[in-house]
Amino acid sequence: MSRVQDLTRQSAAGLRLLVALTLLLGVLYPAVVLGAAQLVPGRAGGSMITLDGRPAGSALIGQQFGSPDDPASQLPWFQPRPSAAGDGYDPQASGASNLGPNSPELVATVEERRAAVAAREGVDPAAVPADAVTASASGLDPDVSPAYAQLQVARVARERGLPVAQVEQLVAQSTRGRDLGFVGEPTVDVVTLNAALARLGGAQG
């Protein structure tokens, strides 16, 4: 067999392999994964939340409620944990502050946040949960601890003119338990919780 024939045979074999792997890994595998993902409610579609028929966000990505420059506008809403993603909850700048526990800058920021949360909720600074003053690794986490959500119930109920028990029920409905019953800790999705508040209405300040 000549070198030209041998090269042609090897090139044809390589081309067939390329086509086969492209179909397998570029078409069939993604199709199977997408099909399997459709079996998990909401996840494959981005878990979009709609209000009045319009998209209002994703239950998987946190967002700021009220203006950072206007603290009064934040009062009728449950507030998420701080975010170090860009100017806050920027999906294009996902990330943490990269400051360690021995960083004077982080310590000062945490204490400033603790004092602000304590003043807003009318509680002792020692009662403020850790997730109320620290950002998540992604900066996009929509969840807070049940303790932080519960800390905000009285304020939200007061600002909206709603019974405390009714607001507590909304918190319970937005609370997710441990994965598989034992992995991680219970969490409250602030995005879905505030969407439920928006649907419910009520006076806002």
PyRosetta script that sets phi, psi and omega in degrees:
from pyrosetta import init, pose_from_sequence

init()
pose = pose_from_sequence("MSRVQDLTRQSAAGLRLLVALTLLLGVLYPAVVLGAAQLVPGRAGGSMITLDGRPAGSALIGQQFGSPDDPASQLPWFQPRPSAAGDGYDPQASGASNLGPNSPELVATVEERRAAVAAREGVDPAAVPADAVTASASGLDPDVSPAYAQLQVARVARERGLPVAQVEQLVAQSTRGRDLGFVGEPTVDVVTLNAALARLGGAQG")
pose.set_psi(1, 129.3)
pose.set_omega(1, -178.2)
pose.set_phi(2, -72.2)
pose.set_psi(2, 163.8)
pose.set_omega(2, 179.4)
pose.set_phi(3, -63.8)
pose.set_psi(3, -34.3)
pose.set_omega(3, 178.5)
pose.set_phi(4, -64.9)
pose.set_psi(4, -44.3)
pose.set_omega(4, 179.0)
pose.set_phi(5, -65.0)
pose.set_psi(5, -40.0)
pose.set_omega(5, -179.9)
pose.set_phi(6, -64.8)
pose.set_psi(6, -42.6)
pose.set_omega(6, 178.4)
pose.set_phi(7, -64.4)
pose.set_psi(7, -39.8)
pose.set_omega(7, 178.3)
pose.set_phi(8, -63.8)
pose.set_psi(8, -42.3)
pose.set_omega(8, -179.6)
pose.set_phi(9, -64.5)
pose.set_psi(9, -43.8)
pose.set_omega(9, -179.9)
pose.set_phi(10, -67.5)
pose.set_psi(10, -38.1)
pose.set_omega(10, 178.8)
pose.set_phi(11, -65.2)
pose.set_psi(11, -40.7)
pose.set_omega(11, 178.7)
pose.set_phi(12, -64.8)
pose.set_psi(12, -40.8)
pose.set_omega(12, 178.3)
pose.set_phi(13, -64.1)
pose.set_psi(13, -41.5)
pose.set_omega(13, 178.4)
pose.set_phi(14, -64.7)
pose.set_psi(14, -39.1)
pose.set_omega(14, 178.8)
pose.set_phi(15, -65.3)
pose.set_psi(15, -41.9)
pose.set_omega(15, 177.8)
pose.set_phi(16, -62.7)
pose.set_psi(16, -40.3)
pose.set_omega(16, 178.8)
pose.set_phi(17, -65.0)
pose.set_psi(17, -41.5)
pose.set_omega(17, 178.7)
pose.set_phi(18, -60.9)
pose.set_psi(18, -45.2)
pose.set_omega(18, 179.8)
pose.set_phi(19, -64.1)
pose.set_psi(19, -43.5)
pose.set_omega(19, -178.9)
pose.set_phi(20, -63.4)
pose.set_psi(20, -45.5)
pose.set_omega(20, -179.4)
pose.set_phi(21, -69.3)
pose.set_psi(21, -33.9)
pose.set_omega(21, 177.0)
pose.set_phi(22, -63.3)
pose.set_psi(22, -44.4)
pose.set_omega(22, 178.9)
pose.set_phi(23, -66.5)
pose.set_psi(23, -39.5)
pose.set_omega(23, -176.6)
pose.set_phi(24, -72.0)
pose.set_psi(24, -51.7)
pose.set_omega(24, -173.0)
pose.set_phi(25, -93.7)
pose.set_psi(25, -21.8)
pose.set_omega(25, -178.3)
pose.set_phi(26, -98.5)
pose.set_psi(26, -17.3)
pose.set_omega(26, -177.9)
pose.set_phi(27, -124.2)
pose.set_psi(27, -59.6)
pose.set_omega(27, -174.2)
pose.set_phi(28, -66.0)
pose.set_psi(28, -49.7)
pose.set_omega(28, -178.3)
pose.set_phi(29, -61.2)
pose.set_psi(29, -49.6)
pose.set_omega(29, 176.7)
pose.set_phi(30, -59.4)
pose.set_psi(30, -35.9)
pose.set_omega(30, 179.6)
pose.set_phi(31, -65.5)
pose.set_psi(31, -40.7)
pose.set_omega(31, 178.6)
pose.set_phi(32, -65.9)
pose.set_psi(32, -43.6)
pose.set_omega(32, 179.9)
pose.set_phi(33, -63.6)
pose.set_psi(33, -43.4)
pose.set_omega(33, 178.7)
pose.set_phi(34, -63.3)
pose.set_psi(34, -41.5)
pose.set_omega(34, 178.6)
pose.set_phi(35, -62.6)
pose.set_psi(35, -42.1)
pose.set_omega(35, 178.4)
pose.set_phi(36, -65.8)
pose.set_psi(36, -37.9)
pose.set_omega(36, -179.1)
pose.set_phi(37, -65.4)
pose.set_psi(37, -29.3)
pose.set_omega(37, 179.5)
pose.set_phi(38, -65.9)
pose.set_psi(38, -18.6)
pose.set_omega(38, 179.2)
pose.set_phi(39, -76.7)
pose.set_psi(39, -16.9)
pose.set_omega(39, 178.2)
pose.set_phi(40, -93.2)
pose.set_psi(40, 113.6)
pose.set_omega(40, -173.6)
pose.set_phi(41, -55.4)
pose.set_psi(41, 125.2)
pose.set_omega(41, 172.4)
pose.set_phi(42, 83.0)
pose.set_psi(42, -30.8)
pose.set_omega(42, -169.5)
pose.set_phi(43, -64.6)
pose.set_psi(43, -49.9)
pose.set_omega(43, -175.0)
pose.set_phi(44, -66.5)
pose.set_psi(44, -26.6)
pose.set_omega(44, -179.2)
pose.set_phi(45, -91.5)
pose.set_psi(45, 5.4)
pose.set_omega(45, 178.4)
pose.set_phi(46, 89.1)
pose.set_psi(46, 2.1)
pose.set_omega(46, 178.9)
pose.set_phi(47, 52.1)
pose.set_psi(47, 48.0)
pose.set_omega(47, -177.7)
pose.set_phi(48, -69.0)
pose.set_psi(48, 143.3)
pose.set_omega(48, 176.5)
pose.set_phi(49, -110.5)
pose.set_psi(49, 131.8)
pose.set_omega(49, 179.8)
pose.set_phi(50, -116.0)
pose.set_psi(50, 144.1)
pose.set_omega(50, 174.2)
pose.set_phi(51, -130.1)
pose.set_psi(51, 126.2)
pose.set_omega(51, -177.4)
pose.set_phi(52, 55.0)
pose.set_psi(52, 37.2)
pose.set_omega(52, 177.0)
pose.set_phi(53, 79.3)
pose.set_psi(53, 3.6)
pose.set_omega(53, -178.7)
pose.set_phi(54, -118.7)
pose.set_psi(54, 144.4)
pose.set_omega(54, 178.0)
pose.set_phi(55, -61.3)
pose.set_psi(55, 134.2)
pose.set_omega(55, -178.9)
pose.set_phi(56, -120.7)
pose.set_psi(56, 0.7)
pose.set_omega(56, -179.8)
pose.set_phi(57, 141.8)
pose.set_psi(57, -177.1)
pose.set_omega(57, 178.6)
pose.set_phi(58, -115.7)
pose.set_psi(58, 140.1)
pose.set_omega(58, 177.5)
pose.set_phi(59, -69.0)
pose.set_psi(59, -9.6)
pose.set_omega(59, -177.9)
pose.set_phi(60, -98.4)
pose.set_psi(60, -9.7)
pose.set_omega(60, -176.6)
pose.set_phi(61, -127.5)
pose.set_psi(61, 125.0)
pose.set_omega(61, -179.2)
pose.set_phi(62, -70.6)
pose.set_psi(62, 167.0)
pose.set_omega(62, 176.8)
pose.set_phi(63, -155.9)
pose.set_psi(63, 160.3)
pose.set_omega(63, 178.6)
pose.set_phi(64, -82.3)
pose.set_psi(64, 140.7)
pose.set_omega(64, 178.7)
pose.set_phi(65, -117.0)
pose.set_psi(65, 118.1)
pose.set_omega(65, -172.7)
pose.set_phi(66, 87.8)
pose.set_psi(66, 165.6)
pose.set_omega(66, -177.8)
pose.set_phi(67, -85.3)
pose.set_psi(67, 133.6)
pose.set_omega(67, 176.4)
pose.set_phi(68, -61.2)
pose.set_psi(68, -24.7)
pose.set_omega(68, -179.8)
pose.set_phi(69, -87.6)
pose.set_psi(69, -5.2)
pose.set_omega(69, -178.6)
pose.set_phi(70, -134.5)
pose.set_psi(70, 85.8)
pose.set_omega(70, -177.6)
pose.set_phi(71, -54.3)
pose.set_psi(71, -31.0)
pose.set_omega(71, -178.9)
pose.set_phi(72, -64.6)
pose.set_psi(72, -30.9)
pose.set_omega(72, -179.5)
pose.set_phi(73, -72.2)
pose.set_psi(73, -14.9)
pose.set_omega(73, -179.5)
pose.set_phi(74, -87.8)
pose.set_psi(74, -18.5)
pose.set_omega(74, -171.4)
pose.set_phi(75, -61.5)
pose.set_psi(75, -37.1)
pose.set_omega(75, -178.4)
pose.set_phi(76, -76.3)
pose.set_psi(76, -1.2)
pose.set_omega(76, -174.2)
pose.set_phi(77, -119.3)
pose.set_psi(77, 150.8)
pose.set_omega(77, 168.3)
pose.set_phi(78, -70.3)
pose.set_psi(78, 132.3)
pose.set_omega(78, -177.7)
pose.set_phi(79, -96.4)
pose.set_psi(79, 140.8)
pose.set_omega(79, 178.7)
pose.set_phi(80, -80.0)
pose.set_psi(80, 179.3)
pose.set_omega(80, 174.0)
pose.set_phi(81, -74.0)
pose.set_psi(81, 162.0)
pose.set_omega(81, 179.2)
pose.set_phi(82, -60.2)
pose.set_psi(82, 158.9)
pose.set_omega(82, 179.2)
pose.set_phi(83, -131.8)
pose.set_psi(83, 135.6)
pose.set_omega(83, 176.9)
pose.set_phi(84, -102.9)
pose.set_psi(84, 11.9)
pose.set_omega(84, -179.6)
pose.set_phi(85, -85.0)
pose.set_psi(85, 102.6)
pose.set_omega(85, -178.3)
pose.set_phi(86, 61.0)
pose.set_psi(86, -130.3)
pose.set_omega(86, 176.2)
pose.set_phi(87, -85.1)
pose.set_psi(87, 8.1)
pose.set_omega(87, -179.5)
pose.set_phi(88, 119.9)
pose.set_psi(88, 115.3)
pose.set_omega(88, 177.9)
pose.set_phi(89, 56.9)
pose.set_psi(89, 41.4)
pose.set_omega(89, 176.1)
pose.set_phi(90, -92.6)
pose.set_psi(90, 109.6)
pose.set_omega(90, -177.4)
pose.set_phi(91, -60.6)
pose.set_psi(91, -20.6)
pose.set_omega(91, -179.6)
pose.set_phi(92, -88.1)
pose.set_psi(92, -2.0)
pose.set_omega(92, -179.0)
pose.set_phi(93, -134.9)
pose.set_psi(93, 39.9)
pose.set_omega(93, -178.4)
pose.set_phi(94, -59.0)
pose.set_psi(94, 132.5)
pose.set_omega(94, 178.0)
pose.set_phi(95, 162.5)
pose.set_psi(95, 170.8)
pose.set_omega(95, 178.7)
pose.set_phi(96, -99.0)
pose.set_psi(96, 179.0)
pose.set_omega(96, 179.8)
pose.set_phi(97, -77.8)
pose.set_psi(97, -19.3)
pose.set_omega(97, -177.2)
pose.set_phi(98, 64.8)
pose.set_psi(98, 20.0)
pose.set_omega(98, 175.7)
pose.set_phi(99, -94.8)
pose.set_psi(99, 132.9)
pose.set_omega(99, -178.3)
pose.set_phi(100, -85.3)
pose.set_psi(100, 172.3)
pose.set_omega(100, -177.2)
pose.set_phi(101, -65.8)
pose.set_psi(101, -16.8)
pose.set_omega(101, 178.6)
pose.set_phi(102, -95.2)
pose.set_psi(102, 5.3)
pose.set_omega(102, -179.1)
pose.set_phi(103, -76.4)
pose.set_psi(103, 120.8)
pose.set_omega(103, 176.9)
pose.set_phi(104, -58.4)
pose.set_psi(104, -34.5)
pose.set_omega(104, 179.6)
pose.set_phi(105, -64.1)
pose.set_psi(105, -44.5)
pose.set_omega(105, 179.5)
pose.set_phi(106, -66.3)
pose.set_psi(106, -42.9)
pose.set_omega(106, 179.9)
pose.set_phi(107, -59.9)
pose.set_psi(107, -43.8)
pose.set_omega(107, 179.6)
pose.set_phi(108, -65.5)
pose.set_psi(108, -40.0)
pose.set_omega(108, 179.5)
pose.set_phi(109, -64.3)
pose.set_psi(109, -43.5)
pose.set_omega(109, 179.8)
pose.set_phi(110, -61.8)
pose.set_psi(110, -43.6)
pose.set_omega(110, -179.5)
pose.set_phi(111, -66.8)
pose.set_psi(111, -36.3)
pose.set_omega(111, 176.8)
pose.set_phi(112, -65.2)
pose.set_psi(112, -43.3)
pose.set_omega(112, 178.3)
pose.set_phi(113, -65.2)
pose.set_psi(113, -40.1)
pose.set_omega(113, -179.0)
pose.set_phi(114, -61.5)
pose.set_psi(114, -43.3)
pose.set_omega(114, 180.0)
pose.set_phi(115, -65.5)
pose.set_psi(115, -38.9)
pose.set_omega(115, -179.2)
pose.set_phi(116, -66.7)
pose.set_psi(116, -44.0)
pose.set_omega(116, 179.7)
pose.set_phi(117, -65.4)
pose.set_psi(117, -42.9)
pose.set_omega(117, -179.9)
pose.set_phi(118, -60.9)
pose.set_psi(118, -40.6)
pose.set_omega(118, 179.3)
pose.set_phi(119, -68.1)
pose.set_psi(119, -40.9)
pose.set_omega(119, -178.3)
pose.set_phi(120, -65.9)
pose.set_psi(120, -39.2)
pose.set_omega(120, -176.6)
pose.set_phi(121, -93.4)
pose.set_psi(121, -7.9)
pose.set_omega(121, 179.4)
pose.set_phi(122, 68.7)
pose.set_psi(122, 41.6)
pose.set_omega(122, -178.8)
pose.set_phi(123, -129.1)
pose.set_psi(123, 169.2)
pose.set_omega(123, 174.9)
pose.set_phi(124, -69.8)
pose.set_psi(124, 140.8)
pose.set_omega(124, 179.0)
pose.set_phi(125, -54.1)
pose.set_psi(125, -29.8)
pose.set_omega(125, 179.9)
pose.set_phi(126, -67.1)
pose.set_psi(126, -18.1)
pose.set_omega(126, -178.9)
pose.set_phi(127, -87.7)
pose.set_psi(127, -3.8)
pose.set_omega(127, -177.6)
pose.set_phi(128, -80.3)
pose.set_psi(128, 122.4)
pose.set_omega(128, -178.9)
pose.set_phi(129, -67.3)
pose.set_psi(129, 157.6)
pose.set_omega(129, -176.8)
pose.set_phi(130, -61.3)
pose.set_psi(130, -37.4)
pose.set_omega(130, -176.8)
pose.set_phi(131, -71.9)
pose.set_psi(131, -11.1)
pose.set_omega(131, 177.0)
pose.set_phi(132, -78.6)
pose.set_psi(132, -14.4)
pose.set_omega(132, -175.0)
pose.set_phi(133, -124.4)
pose.set_psi(133, -0.2)
pose.set_omega(133, -179.4)
pose.set_phi(134, -126.7)
pose.set_psi(134, 144.4)
pose.set_omega(134, 179.7)
pose.set_phi(135, -86.3)
pose.set_psi(135, 157.4)
pose.set_omega(135, 176.2)
pose.set_phi(136, -79.9)
pose.set_psi(136, 168.1)
pose.set_omega(136, -178.7)
pose.set_phi(137, -63.3)
pose.set_psi(137, -34.1)
pose.set_omega(137, -179.1)
pose.set_phi(138, -87.0)
pose.set_psi(138, -24.1)
pose.set_omega(138, -174.1)
pose.set_phi(139, 77.1)
pose.set_psi(139, 1.8)
pose.set_omega(139, -176.0)
pose.set_phi(140, -122.1)
pose.set_psi(140, 6.6)
pose.set_omega(140, -175.8)
pose.set_phi(141, -63.2)
pose.set_psi(141, 123.4)
pose.set_omega(141, -179.1)
pose.set_phi(142, -84.8)
pose.set_psi(142, -3.3)
pose.set_omega(142, -171.0)
pose.set_phi(143, -99.8)
pose.set_psi(143, 148.1)
pose.set_omega(143, 168.6)
pose.set_phi(144, -126.7)
pose.set_psi(144, 168.4)
pose.set_omega(144, 178.0)
pose.set_phi(145, -75.2)
pose.set_psi(145, 153.6)
pose.set_omega(145, 175.0)
pose.set_phi(146, -56.3)
pose.set_psi(146, -31.8)
pose.set_omega(146, -180.0)
pose.set_phi(147, -64.8)
pose.set_psi(147, -41.7)
pose.set_omega(147, 179.8)
pose.set_phi(148, -71.0)
pose.set_psi(148, -38.5)
pose.set_omega(148, 177.2)
pose.set_phi(149, -62.8)
pose.set_psi(149, -44.1)
pose.set_omega(149, -178.5)
pose.set_phi(150, -64.4)
pose.set_psi(150, -34.1)
pose.set_omega(150, 179.1)
pose.set_phi(151, -61.8)
pose.set_psi(151, -27.9)
pose.set_omega(151, -175.3)
pose.set_phi(152, -93.1)
pose.set_psi(152, -9.3)
pose.set_omega(152, -173.9)
pose.set_phi(153, -57.5)
pose.set_psi(153, -48.6)
pose.set_omega(153, -175.5)
pose.set_phi(154, -60.8)
pose.set_psi(154, -43.5)
pose.set_omega(154, 179.9)
pose.set_phi(155, -63.9)
pose.set_psi(155, -48.1)
pose.set_omega(155, -178.1)
pose.set_phi(156, -62.3)
pose.set_psi(156, -43.4)
pose.set_omega(156, 179.6)
pose.set_phi(157, -61.9)
pose.set_psi(157, -42.8)
pose.set_omega(157, -179.6)
pose.set_phi(158, -65.0)
pose.set_psi(158, -46.4)
pose.set_omega(158, -176.9)
pose.set_phi(159, -66.2)
pose.set_psi(159, -29.6)
pose.set_omega(159, -177.3)
pose.set_phi(160, -99.6)
pose.set_psi(160, -2.7)
pose.set_omega(160, 179.8)
pose.set_phi(161, 66.7)
pose.set_psi(161, 34.3)
pose.set_omega(161, -178.4)
pose.set_phi(162, -110.1)
pose.set_psi(162, 153.2)
pose.set_omega(162, 174.3)
pose.set_phi(163, -63.7)
pose.set_psi(163, 140.2)
pose.set_omega(163, 179.3)
pose.set_phi(164, -57.4)
pose.set_psi(164, -39.6)
pose.set_omega(164, -178.7)
pose.set_phi(165, -62.3)
pose.set_psi(165, -36.0)
pose.set_omega(165, 179.8)
pose.set_phi(166, -68.2)
pose.set_psi(166, -40.0)
pose.set_omega(166, 178.5)
pose.set_phi(167, -68.9)
pose.set_psi(167, -38.3)
pose.set_omega(167, 177.1)
pose.set_phi(168, -62.5)
pose.set_psi(168, -35.4)
pose.set_omega(168, 177.6)
pose.set_phi(169, -65.2)
pose.set_psi(169, -39.7)
pose.set_omega(169, 176.9)
pose.set_phi(170, -63.2)
pose.set_psi(170, -39.4)
pose.set_omega(170, 177.2)
pose.set_phi(171, -61.7)
pose.set_psi(171, -44.2)
pose.set_omega(171, -179.9)
pose.set_phi(172, -62.3)
pose.set_psi(172, -37.7)
pose.set_omega(172, -179.5)
pose.set_phi(173, -70.0)
pose.set_psi(173, -24.7)
pose.set_omega(173, -179.4)
pose.set_phi(174, -98.1)
pose.set_psi(174, 6.8)
pose.set_omega(174, -179.5)
pose.set_phi(175, -92.0)
pose.set_psi(175, 131.9)
pose.set_omega(175, 177.2)
pose.set_phi(176, -112.0)
pose.set_psi(176, 134.1)
pose.set_omega(176, -179.3)
pose.set_phi(177, -76.8)
pose.set_psi(177, -173.2)
pose.set_omega(177, 179.3)
pose.set_phi(178, -65.5)
pose.set_psi(178, 140.8)
pose.set_omega(178, 176.3)
pose.set_phi(179, -62.2)
pose.set_psi(179, 133.9)
pose.set_omega(179, -178.8)
pose.set_phi(180, 59.4)
pose.set_psi(180, 13.7)
pose.set_omega(180, 177.5)
pose.set_phi(181, 86.1)
pose.set_psi(181, -9.4)
pose.set_omega(181, -177.4)
pose.set_phi(182, -146.4)
pose.set_psi(182, -6.4)
pose.set_omega(182, -177.9)
pose.set_phi(183, -95.7)
pose.set_psi(183, 128.3)
pose.set_omega(183, 177.6)
pose.set_phi(184, 76.0)
pose.set_psi(184, -162.2)
pose.set_omega(184, -178.0)
pose.set_phi(185, -124.6)
pose.set_psi(185, 156.9)
pose.set_omega(185, 175.4)
pose.set_phi(186, -60.2)
pose.set_psi(186, 145.6)
pose.set_omega(186, -179.1)
pose.set_phi(187, -136.7)
pose.set_psi(187, 158.9)
pose.set_omega(187, 176.8)
pose.set_phi(188, -120.3)
pose.set_psi(188, 122.8)
pose.set_omega(188, 179.4)
pose.set_phi(189, -81.0)
pose.set_psi(189, 109.1)
pose.set_omega(189, -176.0)
pose.set_phi(190, -67.3)
pose.set_psi(190, -31.7)
pose.set_omega(190, -178.6)
pose.set_phi(191, -66.1)
pose.set_psi(191, -49.1)
pose.set_omega(191, 178.8)
pose.set_phi(192, -67.3)
pose.set_psi(192, -33.2)
pose.set_omega(192, 179.2)
pose.set_phi(193, -65.3)
pose.set_psi(193, -46.2)
pose.set_omega(193, 179.0)
pose.set_phi(194, -69.9)
pose.set_psi(194, -30.2)
pose.set_omega(194, 175.0)
pose.set_phi(195, -64.5)
pose.set_psi(195, -40.1)
pose.set_omega(195, 177.4)
pose.set_phi(196, -64.1)
pose.set_psi(196, -37.9)
pose.set_omega(196, 176.9)
pose.set_phi(197, -63.8)
pose.set_psi(197, -42.9)
pose.set_omega(197, -179.2)
pose.set_phi(198, -62.4)
pose.set_psi(198, -39.2)
pose.set_omega(198, 178.5)
pose.set_phi(199, -68.2)
pose.set_psi(199, -32.5)
pose.set_omega(199, -178.3)
pose.set_phi(200, -73.9)
pose.set_psi(200, -32.9)
pose.set_omega(200, -178.8)
pose.set_phi(201, 84.2)
pose.set_psi(201, -144.5)
pose.set_omega(201, -177.6)
pose.set_phi(202, 101.1)
pose.set_psi(202, 154.1)
pose.set_omega(202, 179.8)
pose.set_phi(203, -63.6)
pose.set_psi(203, 144.4)
pose.set_omega(203, -179.7)
pose.set_phi(204, -120.4)
pose.set_psi(204, 89.1)
pose.set_omega(204, 179.0)
pose.set_phi(205, 68.9)
pose.dump_pdb("model.pdb")
